[in-house]
Amino acid sequence: MKRVFLIVCVLLGGGTSVLQAASDEGASYNLLLKYKLNEDWFLISRSNMASRFHYEDHFFGYTGLGLGYNFDKNWSVRVGYRHAWIRPGEEWLEENRPYAEAYYANVYEGFRVTNRSRFEFRLFDYREDDVRFRNEVVVEAPWEFTSLKLKPYIEEEFFYGFDQSRFEANWLGGGLSWSPMKGVKLKIGYRWVHQRLGKNWSNRNVIVTGVNIFF
């Protein structure tokens, strides 16, 4: 596991430097809130704001709320709703995203591995509705750096749209996570966004921040 983790980190660093000159740059700011109702049920909320064009243009955001159920210490399912805003041109467009997802988490030789599989039912008033499948894998290493006990992580997520039966995007990234106190986890990292726009693919270099709060 350690060798695989290091190989992915090297490929991530080397591959993204080649694409730097031909890519746009931006940021993605994330907030996750999780509230434990009892041993089995919980509420979960995710919000995001993203920028492009070298951080100067905020063009995308969403917020939402979901209800989750823990089958055991490793598996859970969630259903919820997310409302998104995107500005591809001059005007803001809205999207409704009911979703259902399965979430798995476990520790292998000290490495925390999570996998999230989600179906998004994307509802629009300006284009045909669509169903999209997303799968995300995150691996957090057990190594700790500095007195803050920072832990490195890598992540990958792909997007598949059923409307046109094709892959729409792939995200590959990594960074550092920090738990300053119980119930709080902070993350900062880099993400290479490889995304289909029409018939063409584009690349974007994204600085990602995350605040996770557990009640």
Secondary structure by P-SEA (a helix, b strand, c coil): caaaaaaaaaaaaaaaaaaccccccbbbbbbbbbbbcccccbbbbbbbcccccccccccccccccbbbbbccccbbbbbbbbbbbbccccbbbbbbbbbcbbbbbbbcccbbbbbbbbbbbccccccccbbbbbbbbbbbbcccccccbbbbbcbbbbbbbccccccccccccbbbbbbccccbbbbbbbbbbbcccccbbbbbbbbbbbbbbcc
